[in-house]
Amino acid sequence: MNWIIPNRFIAFMGPEDNSRVKYNIKLWSTEDYVNHFRNLNIKAVFRLNRPDTYNKNKFVNHSIDH
């Protein structure tokens, strides 16, 4: 996660199609984020990257507004 403002806002690098490691950094899949966001009680995601980066329905199908 890049920024966290408790109970308000979290900024994160957009999900990848699959989890992987690149340049010693773990890139999370949408499913990784969904599991983590559930634990943090996050209910909405706002896209800050290109629409072709990931499928928003992977969040929507897990009851996270997009």
C-alpha positions, -999 to 999 in steps of 0.1 A, spaced: 0 0 0 13 34 -8 -8 57 15 -31 50 44 -53 76 61 -70 57 88 -108 52 83 -107 74 52 -84 65 23 -59 39 11 -39 43 -21 -24 12 -38 -8 1 -69 -33 -14 -92 -38 -52 -92 -22 -75 -117 -39 -104 -134 -19 -128 -113 3 -124 -82 40 -123 -91 73 -108 -80 90 -82 -102 122 -64 -92 119 -80 -57 84 -64 -52 53 -86 -49 26 -75 -73 -8 -84 -59 -37 -99 -79 -72 -86 -75 -80 -116 -53 -50 -107 -30 -65 -72 -26 -100 -84 -21 -89 -106 8 -69 -78 24 -96 -52 18 -122 -74 35 -100 -76 66 -97 -37 65 -134 -33 60 -128 -14 27 -160 -12 7 -151 9 -24 -123 12 -49 -116 42 -72 -95 35 -103 -65 58 -107 -49 39 -136 -59 29 -171 -91 9 -176 -73 -19 -193 -51 -26 -163 -75 -49 -145 -111 -61 -146 -132 -40 -122 -158 -68 -119 -133 -88 -98 -139 -62 -71 -176 -57 -78 -183 -95 -77 -169 -95 -42 -192 -66 -31 -166 -39 -33 -180 -9 -51 -159 4 -80 
